[in-house]
Amino acid sequence: MTMKIGLTGSSGLIGSKFLEKFGQKYIFHKFIGNMINLNDVDKFMKQNFDVVIHLASIIPKYDKDGSPIEQSFTDNVIGTENICKKAAEYNKRIIFTSTQRVYKTKNNISIRETDELKPDSDYGKSKLESENKIQKYLSSQDYTILRISNIYGTYPKRPSIIDNIAES
């Protein structure tokens, strides 16, 4: 039996690469709509899958439609909250991609899960608040939070730390 997965953010950098790599191995139900619209989220979450890989996120300054930082923060947090509400209602698990930017900035390279959570960017703040929503609505066995570091890729093209290093 092939695993069925709900996927948000399928058109973003990570989501598109994820589908490219695993699209033939699993059955994906891609989120279509606006995550701050609870009806859109409800329609998505009613589908036949057990786990949601929640990749969708707007990165301030880099998002494709030029949304202001405040809107990016609101969309990220409310979108995640809506996913959590419906995941709890429909007994679905969530795998959420957060960011290492939720930690207090340090001059050394090593970051540990026990380090202080004190984001210094709006993106980090939106991800930490999203993590709080997940913990509010779901029991600990119903979610996994992955705090990933800088990513690099060609789709969609946006400046990254890797680009800056390469240019230097």
Secondary structure as the mmCIF struct_conf table of DSSP 4:
data_model
#
loop_
_struct_conf.conf_type_id
_struct_conf.id
_struct_conf.beg_label_comp_id
_struct_conf.beg_label_asym_id
_struct_conf.beg_label_seq_id
_struct_conf.end_label_comp_id
_struct_conf.end_label_asym_id
_struct_conf.end_label_seq_id
STRN STRN1 LYS A 4 THR A 8
TURN_TY1_P TURN_TY1_P1 SER A 10 SER A 11
BEND BEND1 GLY A 12 GLY A 12
HELX_RH_AL_P HELX_RH_AL_P1 LEU A 13 PHE A 22
TURN_TY1_P TURN_TY1_P2 GLY A 23 LYS A 25
BEND BEND2 TYR A 26 TYR A 26
STRN STRN2 ILE A 27 LYS A 30
BEND BEND3 GLY A 33 GLY A 33
TURN_TY1_P TURN_TY1_P3 MET A 35 ILE A 36
HELX_RH_AL_P HELX_RH_AL_P2 LEU A 38 MET A 45
TURN_TY1_P TURN_TY1_P4 LYS A 46 LYS A 46
BEND BEND4 GLN A 47 ASN A 48
BEND BEND5 ASP A 50 ASP A 50
STRN STRN3 VAL A 51 HIS A 54
TURN_TY1_P TURN_TY1_P5 PRO A 60 TYR A 62
BEND BEND6 ASP A 63 ASP A 63
TURN_TY1_P TURN_TY1_P6 LYS A 64 ASP A 65
HELX_RH_AL_P HELX_RH_AL_P3 ILE A 69 GLU A 89
TURN_TY1_P TURN_TY1_P7 TYR A 90 ASN A 91
STRN STRN4 ARG A 93 THR A 99
HELX_RH_3T_P HELX_RH_3T_P1 GLN A 100 VAL A 102
STRN STRN5 TYR A 103 TYR A 103
HELX_LH_PP_P HELX_LH_PP_P1 LYS A 104 THR A 105
BEND BEND7 ASN A 107 ILE A 109
TURN_TY1_P TURN_TY1_P8 GLU A 113 THR A 114
BEND BEND8 ASP A 115 ASP A 115
STRN STRN6 LEU A 117 LEU A 117
BEND BEND9 SER A 121 SER A 121
HELX_RH_AL_P HELX_RH_AL_P4 ASP A 122 TYR A 137
BEND BEND10 LEU A 138 LEU A 138
HELX_RH_3T_P HELX_RH_3T_P2 SER A 140 ASP A 142
STRN STRN7 TYR A 143 ILE A 148
BEND BEND11 THR A 154 PRO A 156
HELX_RH_AL_P HELX_RH_AL_P5 ILE A 161 GLU A 167
#
